[in-house]
Amino acid sequence: MDPSLKTGKKSMKKNKVDNAAAAGLIADKEQVTLRENKRLDLAYSQMIWESIFKFILIIMSIVLVIIVIGVLITLIMQSMPSIKSLGLGYLWGKVWDPVNNVYGAYPFLIGTLLTSFTALIISIPFSYAISIYLGEYNVKGWLSNLLKNTIELIAAVPSVIYGFWGLFVLVPVVRTFEIKIGVAPYGVGICTASLVLAVMIIPYAASLGTSLIRMVPSPLKEGAYALGATRFEVIRSVILPYTRSGLFAGILLSLGRALGETMAVTLLIGNTSAIAHTIKEAFFGPGNTMASVIANEFTEADHTVYLSALIELGLVLFLVTVIINLIGKRIITRYTNK
């Protein structure tokens, strides 16, 4: 055979192989390009959805702020007749007499703060004890589940039920105790309302404290145990300092719940506007809170200033809650920075 023909056939075969290789490279490049385009499309789609999600979050946050500002503006506008008529003297006025058109918020402000802080002081040892027990000593088991379910049940029971329980169970006990210590045996009053409030606000600090204690990093505790610390020393020197800002936030949450409680306090506090002259009378005697006055008298307000004075009580309660929360946030920030 002619050598030139053999050379031609070899070159044709080589060209076919090269063409096939080139076609394969082109196909591979096309597939890579398609995959790259799909990846870019997916990334672009994710960016769009991320932007939409972020926009929704911003809108919801703005709506929440607008609602709070709207509540404040509404309270201020509806309180204007009382503000114009009574002035700043409304805040430290000691007489509340709608018949003679005399209104002073001081007794209710003192009653609100006294019941709330007394309930908070009573509830703190129980809240911390439950948090430490469920978060450190008994994390799992039937008793742990029973306690957690009980705490959830306490938080879910309507406040009016607590009011009825206080009336039929707690009031006779408090009345007996008042007779023994030589004070007027009302039964109802600041003390009774504070005790029921303490029971009601325990779950808020206890639940948050339990979750925080369980999230303490194990290496911190194990390092303390390795140095010879006892469990009590680990709780005192490691767990509580590590979780103190969160535990204080739980206390703040409980206080906010106590400040705004209405029905249980209304049933148990005695609903009187008189100011006590002694510490015993102030603690064991009947009183009133801003929330209970609004609940009792709002439907009875028969003229503009009376109604506006009650709404101004709501404004004062709103501002007191905001101020206490701001102070609490400041304390949390200070401890966290340390």
C-alpha positions in Angstrom: 0.0 0.0 0.0 1.1 3.5 -0.8 2.8 5.0 2.3 1.0 8.3 1.7 -2.4 6.6 2.0 -1.4 5.0 5.3 -0.2 8.4 6.5 -3.5 10.0 5.4 -5.5 7.3 7.2 -3.5 7.8 10.4 -4.0 11.6 10.2 -7.8 11.1 9.6 -8.0 8.8 12.7 -6.0 11.3 14.7 -8.2 14.2 13.6 -11.3 12.1 14.6 -9.8 11.5 18.0 -8.9 15.1 18.4 -12.4 16.2 17.3 -14.0 13.8 19.7 -11.7 15.1 22.5 -12.5 18.6 21.6 -16.2 17.8 21.5 -15.9 16.2 24.9 -14.1 19.3 26.3 -16.8 21.5 24.9 -19.5 19.3 26.4 -17.7 19.3 29.8 -17.3 23.1 29.6 -21.0 23.4 28.8 -21.9 21.3 31.7 -19.6 23.2 34.0 -21.1 26.4 32.7 -24.7 25.1 33.3 -23.8 24.0 36.8 -22.2 27.4 37.4 -25.2 29.2 36.1 -27.5 27.1 38.3 -25.3 27.8 41.3 -25.4 31.5 40.5 -29.2 31.4 40.0 -29.6 29.6 43.3 -27.4 32.0 45.1 -29.3 35.0 43.5 -32.6 33.4 44.6 -31.3 32.9 48.1 -30.1 36.5 48.2 -33.6 37.7 47.1 -35.4 35.5 49.7 -32.9 36.7 52.4 -33.6 40.3 51.4 -37.4 39.7 51.6 -37.1 37.9 55.0 -34.9 40.8 56.3 -37.4 43.3 55.0 -40.3 41.4 56.7 -38.4 41.4 60.0 -37.7 45.1 59.8 -41.4 45.9 59.0 -42.6 43.7 61.9 -40.1 45.5 64.3 -41.2 48.9 63.1 -44.9 47.9 63.5 -44.2 46.8 67.1 -42.5 50.1 67.9 -45.4 52.0 66.3 -47.9 50.0 68.4 -46.0 50.9 71.6 -45.8 54.5 70.6 -49.4 54.5 69.6 -50.4 53.1 73.0 -48.4 55.9 74.7 -49.9 58.6 72.5 -53.4 57.3 73.1 -53.0 57.3 76.8 -51.5 60.8 76.8 -54.3 62.2 74.6 -57.1 60.6 76.7 -55.4 61.8 79.9 -55.2 65.5 78.7 -58.5 66.6 80.5 -57.1 65.2 83.8 -53.6 66.7 83.2 -55.1 70.1 82.4 -57.5 70.0 85.4 -55.3 68.4 88.0 -51.7 69.2 86.9 -48.7 67.5 88.5 -50.4 67.5 91.9 -52.3 64.4 90.7 -49.2 62.3 91.2 -48.7 63.1 94.9 -52.3 63.8 95.8 -53.4 61.6 98.8 -57.2 61.8 98.3 -59.2 60.0 95.7 -62.8 61.2 96.0 -64.7 61.1 92.7 -67.9 62.5 94.4 -66.1 65.8 95.1 -64.0 65.6 92.0 -60.7 65.2 93.9 -58.2 62.8 92.5 -54.8 61.8 93.8 -52.7 58.8 92.5 -50.3 58.6 95.4 -52.1 55.8 97.4 -52.4 53.6 94.3 -48.8 54.2 93.2 -47.6 53.2 96.7 -49.9 50.2 96.7 -48.7 49.0 93.3 -45.0 49.3 94.2 -45.5 47.7 97.6 -47.4 44.7 96.4 -45.1 44.1 93.4 -41.8 44.4 95.3 -43.1 42.4 98.2 -44.2 39.6 95.9 -40.9 39.8 94.1 -38.9 39.4 97.4 -41.1 36.5 98.4 -40.7 34.8 95.0 -37.0 35.1 94.5 -35.8 32.3 96.9 -38.4 29.9 95.4 -37.5 30.9 91.8 -33.8 30.5 92.4 -34.2 27.2 94.3 -36.3 25.7 91.5 -33.9 27.0 88.8 -30.8 25.4 90.6 -32.6 22.2 91.3 -33.9 21.6 87.8 -30.9 23.0 86.1 -28.1 21.3 88.1 -29.3 18.7 90.5 -32.2 17.0 88.8 -32.1 17.6 85.0 -33.9 14.4 84.0 -36.4 12.1 85.6 -40.0 11.9 86.6 -39.6 14.4 89.4 -38.0 16.9 87.1 -40.8 16.5 84.5 -43.4 16.8 87.3 -41.9 20.1 88.5 -41.6 21.5 85.0 -45.2 20.6 84.2 -46.3 22.1 87.5 -44.4 25.4 86.8 -46.0 25.6 83.4 -49.4 25.0 84.9 -48.9 27.7 87.5 -48.1 30.2 84.6 -51.1 29.0 82.6 -53.8 29.3 85.3 -56.0 32.4 84.9 -55.4 35.1 87.5 -59.0 35.1 88.6 -58.6 31.5 89.7 -55.8 32.6 92.0 -58.0 35.3 93.3 -60.7 32.8 94.2 -58.2 30.5 95.8 -56.8 33.4 97.9 -60.3 34.4 99.0 -61.3 30.9 100.2 -57.9 29.5 101.4 -55.4 32.3 102.1 -57.6 35.0 103.5 -58.7 32.9 106.6 -55.1 32.0 107.3 -54.0 35.6 107.1 -56.9 36.7 109.2 -55.9 34.2 111.9 -52.3 35.4 111.8 -53.4 39.1 112.0 -55.4 38.3 115.2 -52.4 36.8 116.8 -50.1 39.8 116.1 -52.7 42.3 117.2 -53.8 44.0 113.9 -57.2 44.5 112.4 -58.2 41.1 111.0 -59.2 42.1 107.5 -57.8 39.1 105.9 -57.7 40.9 102.6 -55.0 43.5 102.0 -51.5 44.1 100.7 -50.0 41.0 102.4 -52.6 38.6 100.9 -52.3 40.1 97.5 -48.5 40.0 97.6 -48.5 36.3 98.6 -50.8 35.3 95.7 -48.7 37.5 93.3 -45.6 35.8 94.5 -47.0 32.4 93.5 -48.1 33.8 90.2 -44.7 35.2 89.2 -42.5 32.3 90.3 -42.7 30.5 86.9 -41.3 33.4 84.9 -38.0 33.6 86.7 -37.8 29.9 87.4 -38.2 28.8 83.8 -35.7 31.3 82.5 -33.2 30.5 85.2 -33.5 26.8 84.6 -32.7 27.2 80.9 -29.8 29.5 81.6 -28.2 27.2 84.2 -28.5 24.2 81.8 -26.6 26.2 79.2 -23.6 26.8 81.4 -20.6 25.3 79.5 -19.5 21.9 81.0 -15.8 22.7 80.8 -16.3 25.5 83.3 -18.0 23.2 85.8 -15.6 20.3 85.2 -12.6 22.6 85.7 -13.9 23.7 89.0 -14.6 20.1 90.1 -11.1 19.2 88.9 -9.7 21.9 91.3 -11.5 20.2 94.2 -14.6 22.4 94.4 -17.8 21.0 95.8 -21.1 21.2 94.0 -22.2 24.1 96.2 -19.0 25.9 95.5 -19.5 25.4 91.7 -23.0 26.8 91.9 -21.9 29.8 94.0 -18.6 30.6 92.2 -19.2 29.4 88.6 -22.9 28.9 87.7 -24.5 32.0 89.4 -21.8 34.5 88.3 -22.0 33.1 84.7 -25.8 33.4 84.6 -26.4 36.4 86.8 -27.5 38.8 84.0 -30.0 36.3 82.7 -31.3 35.5 86.2 -31.7 39.2 86.9 -33.6 39.4 83.6 -36.0 36.8 84.9 -36.5 38.8 88.0 -37.3 41.8 85.9 -39.8 39.8 83.8 -41.5 38.7 87.1 -41.6 42.2 88.3 -43.2 43.4 85.1 -45.9 40.7 85.5 -46.5 41.7 89.1 -46.9 45.4 88.3 -49.7 44.8 85.7 -51.6 42.1 87.5 -55.3 43.1 87.9 -57.9 40.5 88.7 -56.2 38.5 91.5 -55.1 41.7 93.2 -58.5 43.3 92.8 -60.2 40.4 94.6 -57.6 40.3 97.5 -56.3 43.7 98.1 -59.3 45.2 99.9 -59.9 48.1 97.4 -59.6 51.1 99.7 -58.0 54.5 98.9 -57.0 55.3 102.5 -53.4 55.7 103.4 -52.0 53.6 106.3 -50.3 55.4 109.2 -48.1 52.5 110.4 -46.0 49.8 108.8 -48.3 47.1 110.1 -51.4 48.8 108.7 -49.6 49.4 105.4 -48.6 45.8 105.1 -51.6 43.9 106.6 -54.3 46.5 105.9 -56.4 46.9 102.7 -55.1 49.0 99.9 -55.4 49.5 96.2 -53.2 49.4 93.1 -53.5 51.4 89.9 -54.7 48.3 87.9 -57.3 47.4 90.5 -58.7 51.0 90.7 -59.1 51.0 86.9 -60.8 47.6 86.9 -63.2 48.6 89.7 -64.1 52.1 88.7 -63.7 52.4 84.9 -67.3 51.5 84.2 -68.5 53.9 86.9 -66.8 57.0 85.5 -69.7 59.3 84.7 -67.9 62.5 83.7 -64.9 63.5 81.6 -62.3 64.3 84.3 -63.1 61.2 86.3 -62.6 59.0 83.2 -59.5 60.9 82.2 -58.1 60.5 85.7 -58.5 56.7 85.5 -56.8 56.7 82.1 -54.0 58.8 83.5 -53.5 56.1 86.1 -52.9 53.7 83.2 -50.4 56.2 81.8 -48.6 56.4 85.2 -48.5 52.6 85.4 -47.2 52.4 81.8 -44.4 54.9 82.7 -43.6 53.2 86.0 -43.2 49.9 84.1 -41.0 51.5 81.5 -38.8 53.2 84.1 -38.3 50.1 86.1 -37.4 48.1 83.0 -34.9 50.7 81.9 -33.3 50.6 85.3 -33.2 46.9 85.2 -31.7 46.9 81.7 -29.0 49.3 82.9 -28.2 47.0 85.8 -28.0 43.9 83.5 -25.7 45.8 81.1 -23.4 46.8 84.0 -23.1 43.3 85.3 -22.7 41.8 81.8 -19.9 44.2 81.0 -18.1 43.2 84.2 
